[in-house]
Amino acid sequence: MQVTTRIIPFAIALAFAGSAGAQQVVKLGHVAPISGPSAHLGKDMENAARMAVDELNAKGVAINGQKVTIQLVSEDDGADPKQGTAVAQKLVDAHVNGIIGHLNSGTSIPASKIYHDAGIVQISPATTAPQYTAQRFPGAFRVVASDVKLGATMGKYAIDTLKAKNIAIIDDRTTYGQGVADQFAKGVKGGAGVRVVGREFTSATATDYTAILTSIKAKKPDLIFFGGMDSVAGPMLKQIKALGIPATFMGGDGMCTDALGRLAGAGLGEGKVFCAEAGGVKGAQEKVMEDFRARYKKKFNMDVQLYAPYVYDSVMVMATAMQNAKSADPAKYLPELKKIRYEGVTGTIQFDDKGDIKDGALTLFTYKGGKRTRLDVVR
């Protein structure tokens, strides 16, 4: 007997593949920059989403007693807001049951309005700009701490531990880069004897920073904070070295990657670069994270770059909410997501009333011998 299933755009009922006995399909959309300067981070995210989906399907997932197949629908936003909104609409039109993404705040925030209007739940594993959850969209969540916490933590570290007095700040004018630089500026404001001696900006696609760095050099900073991605921070560090600027270099999670060592080369120095990653584990949870990294490397023959563990947990959290709700309809599993407590690779995941992760962690790093080296995990 043939069964016709009506797919409701907002509720997004499960799609049947023809007959009454056919297995149901749950579509999960994933969005990250798979092309462009941040492609290594986007591919890292896509891999982790695929890994989670493969594991769920291998184990067997049932929703309301019905076995389902989870299908990953992956799109490339190129870290571009215009492309991001285009693929967001494409995923809405494909009737996905939920969204995992985006990486960049500048793409995630405009896309979130499209998902909200369509009634689709979004969990971002990487968006840190405060504006993302400040919109108060009920279906928007994130599993990493926001830039408010990152900026305050790094500002305190710069003053108390690194003893910075004269600070220069550079950002790449993206929503993320400018936002994290603004939060850092707030974090150092009012520090005893601390001055922000310069505030400069570049772009996410620039390759020559000589003009702004020359201007900064004249102001003799002992610390430079950069808001942006590793694809800009690396070449910038090379030019800082070439200009003979002795300042310590600091930045947020966008540049806090293993790839920074390769991108910066000799400009990395030894214990001169500091950064913070949104998230992090310590104690017994470290073994869980190590096991994940080993499974990831075995599956993809490459190391985790940055956000893979958070993508993996995002998929698992969304799937768990669907199982708890006995439905893949976003309107029905959203209440379960709001009250969820999930023990993941990255630790305990619970959300506050805005959709922010509760008690989010930050991990502080420096670079030694060209390698990223953990200093501490703080909450």
N, C-alpha and C positions, 0 to 999 in steps of 0.2 A: 504494500500500500504506500503510495506516495504522500509525503507530508510537506505542505508548503508552510514555510516559516516567515513571518513578517518581521523584518529588522526595523526596530524603532530607533531613529537617530539619537534621541536623548537617552532613552533607557538602555539602548544597545543590548538587546536580548542576544543570547547565544545563537550562533549560526549553525544550522544543521546541514549536513552534506548529502541531502537527498532523501534517505529513507528513515523510517521510524527508528531503526536500529543503528543508524549512523552515529558516529562519535561526534560530540559537540566540539566546537573550536572557540577558544577564547583568544582574542587578539590583543597583544600588548605592543603599544607603540614605543619605540626608543628613538631619541633624537640627540645627536652630538655632532661636532664638526669632524667629519671623516675626510674632508679635504681642507687644504690651507695650512697655515703655520702651526695650528694646534691639532693637526690630524693624528699625531701620535697619542694625544690624550683622548681624542674622540674614539679612536680604534680600541684603546684600552677599555673604554666604557662599553662599546658595542660588544667586545669579546666577553666581558663579564655578564652582560645581559643574556647573551647566547648561552653562556655556561650555566647560568641559573635556570633558564628555560629548558635546556637539555637535561639537567638533573631532575627537574620537576617532572618532565615527561617520562624519563626513565623510571622514576619511582612510581609514577602513576598518581594523578590528581583527580579527585572526585569532588564535584560541587553538587550538593543536595542529592547525593547518592548516584549521580550520573558521572561516569568517567569522561574527562575532557582532555583535549590536546591543546596545549598553549602554543600559539604561533607568534613569533617575534616579527614585527613589522618595523624595520629600521630605516631611518631617514637621515640625510646629511644636511645640517643647517649652515655649514661653512663658517660658523661663528659670526654670521651676518644677520642682523635683525630682519631684513626684508626676506631673505631666504628662510629664516626661521619661522616667520609667520606663514609663508607659503606652504612649507611642509607641515606646519601645524594644521592648516586647513585641509591638506591632503589626508592627514591621519583622521581628522574628524569625518571626512567624506568616506574613508575606508571603514568607518564604524568600529574603531578600536574600543576596547573595554577599559583601557587605562593607558597612561603615559608615564614613561620613565625618562626623565631629561628635563631640561637641557643642561649643557655644561656652563655656558657663559650667561651671566646675569642679563647682558644686553639682548640676548635672544630669548631667554627663558621668560622674562617679564612680559614683553609684548605677546608672546605665544600663549602665556597663561590666561590672558583675556579671551582668546579664541577657545581654549579648552573649557574655561568657565562658562562661556555663553552656550557651549554645546553640552554642558552637564557632564564633562569627562574629568575624572580624577587625575591629578598630576603629582608625582613624587619626584622631586629633583635631588639627585645625589651630589650636586656640586654648586648650585646657585647660592651665593652667600650675601648678595645685596639685600639690605633690610627692606627695600621697597617690595620685594617679591611677596612676602607674607603680610606686609603693611596694607596691601590691597584688600585683605580680609576675604579673599575668595575661599569659600568653605572647602573646596576640593583641592587646594594647593598646599603641599607639604614639602619639607626638606629634611634630610637626615644628617646634615652637617650644621655646625654652628655658623651664625651670621657674622658679617664683617664688624658689627658693633662689638662683639666679644673679641674678635681677632685684633681689631685696631687698638682696643683698650689694653689687651694683653701684651701686644708687641710694643706699644708705647711705654708701658711700665718696664718691660724688659730692656728697652733702649736706654731708659734713664737710670734704672736701679742697678742693672747688671753690667751693661756696656758703658755706663757713665757718660753717655752722649750729652753734649752741651749745645753745639752748633749743628743743626739738622737741616738738610735740604730734602725736599720732597719732589718726586717726579711721578706723573701718571700718564697713561696712554689714551686718556679721554674716552675710554669705553665706560659703560655703566659700572662694570666691575672695577676697573682700574682706578677711576676717579673716586668711586665710592669707598674702596678700601683705603686709599690715600687720605680721603677726608676723615675717615674714622681714626686712622693713625694720628693725624694732626690733632684731633680732639684728645687722643690718648696722651700726647706729650704736652698739651696745653697746660700751663700752670706749674710745670715742673721747675723746681728751684734752679735758677741760673740757666734754664734751657731756652734757646731761641731757634725759631724756624727762620733760617737765613735766606732761603730761596724756595720758591714754588714754581716748577717748570712743567711743561707737558710736551709729549710727543704723540705719535699715533701707533696703532697696533700693527701697522704695515711698514713703518719707517725702518731704515737701515743705517742712517747717519745721524748721530746724536752729538756731533762735535760742538755745535753752537750752544746748545743748552748746557753741555758739560763744561765748556770753557767758561761760561757765565757762572756756573756753580763753583768751579775751581777757584775763581777769584774771591769767593766768599769764605774759603777755608773751612768747609764743613768737616766734622769728624764722623758724621754718619749720613748716608744717603738712603732714603726710603723710596722704593719703586713700587707703584701700583700697576700691575700688568702681568703678562704671561711670560713663560720661560723663553719663548721664541724671540722676544725683545730684550729680556734681561740678559741673556747670554751674550749677544753682540755688544750690548751696552757695557758689560763688564770688561770686555776686550778693549773698548775705547777708553774706559776709565783708567785701565792700566797703561795704555799708550800715552795718555795725557799726564800720567804721573800723579793722579789724585789718590792720596793715601787713606781716604775715608773707608770706614766699614760700610758694607752694603746690606740692606735689609729689604724684605718684601713679604707679600702674602702667599696664599696657597697656589696662586696661578703660576708662580715661578718656582715653587718648592718641589721640584722633581729631580729624579736621578739624571734626567736628560740635561739638566742645567750644566753639569760638569762638562759634557761633550760640547754644548753650545757656547760655553764661556772660555774653554781652553785654559790657557795660562792666566786669563783674567780672573779665574775663580779664586786664586790665592789659597792660603791655608788658614782656616778659622777666621776668615774675614767676611764671609757671607752668612747671613742668618735669615731664616724664614720660618713661617708657621703654616702648618697644614690643618685645615678644618677637619677635626676628627682625631682619632688615635686611641690606642689601647695600652694597658700596662698590666702587670701581674699575670694571673692565670689566663687572661684573655689573649695574651701574646701568643700562646701555643695555638689557639684557634685561628689567629691571623696567619701564623706561619704555615699552618696546614692548608689554609686557603691559597696562599701564595704559591705553595708547592703544587697544588692541584691545577692552578691557573697556568703555571709554567709548563707542566706536563702536557696540558691540553693544547696550548698555543705556542709552545717553544719560545716564549719570551717572558720577561719579568713584568710584574705589575708596574705601571707608570705612576698612577696617582689615585684615581677615583674608582678603580675597579671594585674594591670591597664594598663601597657605598652603593654602587649600581647593583651588585649582587644582592645586597640586603634589601634594596628598594623593591626589586622584583619579588623576593621572598615575602616581604611584608605585605605587598599588594595581593599576592596569591593567598596568603594566610587570611587576610580580611575577607576575600571572596569565599573561602571555605567556611569561615565563621558565620558569614551572612547567608550561606547556602545560595549564593547568587553572584553572577559576574556583572550584574546591572550596577553601575556606579552609584545610583541613587540608593540602592539597598546595601552595598558594602561600605559606603562612606561612613555611616555611623560606627561600624566595626573598626574602621581605620582610626577614627578619632579616639577610641578608647583602647587601642591595641597596646600590648606590652610584648615585644618580640625580642628574644635573645639571639642576636645575629653575630656575624663575623666581627662587626665593628662595635659590639657591645649591646647594651639594652637600648631599644628604640621605643620611645613613647613621644607623643606630640602634645604641645600645649594648645590652648584655644585658638592660637593664630596659625597653627600648622608647623611651628618651629619645633625642632627636636628639644626635648627636655634635657637639661644638664649636659649640653654638648661639649665635647672635648676639643682641645687644640694640642697639636704636637709641635714643639719647637725643635728646629734642626740647625746645624751648621754644616760646613763642607770641609772635609779633611782628606788629603790624598786623592782629591777629585771625586770623592764619594760623599753622598748625603749621610750625615751622622746625627742620630737622635740625641737631643739634650734632655728633654722632659715632656711628659704629658700633663697638661693642666686642665682643670674643669672650673 
